[in-house]
Amino acid sequence: PEAGQPPLHVTADELELGVAPAGTSITASRVTARGNVHISGDFGARDAARPIDASGAEFAWDAFANAGRLEGRPYARVVQGESVIQAPLIVFEGRSLIVIKGPKAVNFVHVEPPALWERGRNALLGRDPDHGGRRTVVTLATPAEIRYDAVSRLLTVLDRCEVRTTDFSLSADRILLKPDKLNDEEWEV
């Protein structure tokens, strides 16, 4: 794993591990997983990593390039909380950047915490503190690739994009979006 990052857990029908010499020992340089691939672990900036659950048909990771790819037939799937990404190819660049390629279904979910008095009431009633918060689902559709940077929480789409929520629909040639800042209107079109 990257320095300071917990390992990703990979299971599959077939696993292949490439190793390289590192002084007097060896280190894993490449991981290839095929058939019923399942990946779990933390993704994102070290201080704000969030758990992901991913599945697909094939996964390859190059430790020296710090990059990998998850392929699905027909789709690979990445779930982070309530947010879901489905595409034939999902490319990981480190633990903070995802590039979504091919036909895709992308739904990001943001839950705004409720007012302080509601959180207090939820605590007294033994509920989840975010119970009753405003939930926004953002759906993206585009033939182009989508880049998601987990460090800056920035989504970038550079060609014919459509963004839909329950409140509005937006079409543009270029969109930069921060999904966790929807209610602060952090849009650049």
N, C-alpha and C positions, 0 to 999 in steps of 0.2 A: 504493500500500500504506500501511498504518498506519505511523506513525513508528517506525523501528527494526525493522520486520518486512520480510523478503524478500517479493517479489511472489508471488502465486499465478499459476500458468501455466494458462490456459484455452484449450482448442481445441474447435471445434465446426464443424458444416457451415455455420452462419450466425452471424456475430458482429456485434453492433450496439453502437456506442460513443457515449454522450452526453457532450458536453463543456460546460464552463461557464467563463466568463472569470474569471481570477484575476490581477488587476492588469494587467500588460502581456502576460501569457501566458494559456494555457488549461489546464484540468485536466480529467481524466476524472471525470465525475460519476456515470455509470451504465454498466453493462455488461450486455448481454443476449445470451445464447448459446442457440441452438436446434439440435437434431439432433445426435446422437452427441456429447454434451458430455463432456469429460474435464477434470478439474481436478486439479492436483498442486501441492504446496507444503507449507510448515510451518503447523501449526495448534496453538494453545495459547498459554500464557504465553510472553512473549519469551525468558525465560531457560530455559524447559523445553519449547520447541516440538517437536512430533513430526511427521514427514512423514505426509501423508494422500494418498490416491488416491481420487478420487470420480468417479462417472459417472452420467449421467441423460439425460433428453430435453430439459430446459430449465433454464437457470440465469440468475438475475437478481441483480445486485449494485448497491446504491445506496451510493456512496462517502460521501455526506453523512450518511446514517443509519448507515453502517458496518454494514449488514445485507444479507442476501441469502437466496435460496431456491433449492433444487435440487429439481426435480420429475422423476419417472420414470413411465414407462408400461410395465409396471405399477409398477416400483420404481426409485427412485434408490438408489445404493449408495455408502457411504463406508467405506474400509478404512484402518485405522491399525495398522500392524504386523500381528498376527494377528486383531485385533478387527474385526468387520464389523457395519455398520448397514445395513439395507435397509428402506425405507418409501416410500410414494408421495410424501411431502413431507418434506424435511429443511430446517429453517430455521437459518441462521447469524446469530448476533448478535455481531458483531465476530469476532475470531479465537479466542475462548475459550468461546463458548456455542453448543451445538447443541440444537435442539428437534426431536424426532422425532414426526411426526404421522401419523395413519392406521394401518391394519394394519401391523404391523412384525415384523421378525425382527432381534433384537439379540443379538450374542454378543461379550462382552468377554473377552479372554484376558490373564491375568496370569501371568508366569513369575517365580517366586521364585528369586533367585540361589542356587546350591548353596553348600555349606560352603566355607570358604577353602581347605582342602586339595584339594577337588575342582577349584576354579578354578585352583589351581597346577598340578595334574595336566593339566587341559585346556590350559593355556598350553604346557606341555612337549610335549604331543602335537599342538599346532597346531590344537586345536579351539576352537569358540566358547566363551568363558569361562562362559556361562550353560548350557552343555550339561550335562544331568543335573539341572537345577533343577526344582522342583515346578511343574507347569503346571496352572493352574486355569482352566476355561472357565465363565463365568457367562452363562446364557441368561435373557433377560427377556421376559415376555409380559404385555401389558396392552392394553385398549382405549383407555386414556388416553394423553396425550402423555408423553414422557420428556424430561427436561431434563438435559443433560450439560454441566457447567462444567469446562473443561479446566484452569483456573487452580487451583481447589480440588480437582480430580479427584473431584467429587461428582455422583452420579446421583440424580435426584429423580423419583419416581413418586407421584402423589397419588390414584390410583383403581384399585382391583382389580388388584393386581399379583401376578405369580407369578415367583419367582426360583428357578432350578434350577442346581445344579452336580452333579458326580459324587458329592459327599458328602451333599447334602441338597436339600430342596425347601421353599420358604417362600412362603406366601400371606398378603397383608395389604392393607389399604386405603391405607396410606402407607408408602413405603420411601425412606430416604436411604442411599446406598451409596457407599463409596469403593472402586472396583475394585482399586486397587493396594495396598490394605491388608487384603485378604481374610483373610490368616492372622493378623492382629492383631485380628480380630473387630470391625471398625469398622462395625457395623450399628446403625441406629436404626429401630425399627418402631413 
